[in-house]
Amino acid sequence: MRFKTIKAFGYFPALLIVLLAFPGGGRPALAAGVTVAVAPGEIDVGLDFRGQEVELTGTVPAGSDVFVKVVSPARNVNLTRKGRVGFLWMKVAQAEVEGIPKMYQIFSSRKINDLPAELQAKMGIDQNFQAVRDACKVKEISGNQLRLLSGEEGKEYLDALINMYQRDNLYAVRENTVQKSGNRFRVFVPLPASVAFGETLVSVYAVDVANGKILGEAKNNFTVRPVGLVGLERAMAKTNGPLYGILAIYIALAAGLVIDLLFNYLNKLFRLSKKTVPQN
């Protein structure tokens, strides 16, 4: 046993030389030279949060193009579909979209369409967010029936939800926004006020577009967490649903009362001002 160990150890330098001479055979070589740092790593969201930028910096092999994907945790979202019933416009169906991230942003140092279609699919980077669509399930509840939607039926709900996220700047494709200098890159990720909570994944790909090859990739993350009243409200919604619902009703009633008092006050001021205007 000792002899075999010594003999294997004697071959180690030769094996190391072979690995160094032919680096393409293992995953660490593919990721060599690609790094990404996130600043800040934690974002606190309170009542006064109006959005924030996250800075991504790192390194890639010289001459490669950079493609970045920023994705929040997947979740389930309930949607309703309205239609005309007689003379009334009302809810006719309800659906649940399973496994959709609230935020999905793409950044690049060149046009997305310059990438071969197979690389777009592999990295989940394209103009139509196809990776999101392929991963989601859409279930529709109509009356007492539940069915899994596919094709155009499911696409209708997904289109509506993704369009809404795009209007809120949660879903975006931002081409030519990655700044490059030598083997270093830099890009700023704008987070809107409606940013998703949780651990958001950052994926960076260094690509040889001309040859259609991924030279390496790196991943990191940042955390968005609710604090103060926002954190209390979120925790209460999870741990004590009935109490949260009662408080929401009282808050809505209080807001309505304040608006009513303000309207009456402004109305009195308006009447008073009309009485004090001199007549010609």
Secondary structure by P-SEA (a helix, b strand, c coil): caaaaaaaaaaaaaaaaaaaaccccccccccccbbbbbcccbbbbccccccbbbbbbbcccccbbbbbbbbcbbbbbbbbbbbbccccccccccccccccccbbbbbcccccccccaaaaaaacccccaaaaaaabbbbbbcccbbbbbcaaaaaaaaaaaaaaaaaaccbbbbcccccccccbbbbbbbbcccccccbbbbbbbbccccccccccccccbbbbbbcaaaaaaaaaaaccaaaaaaaaaaaaaaaaaaaaaaaaaaaaaaaaaaaacccc
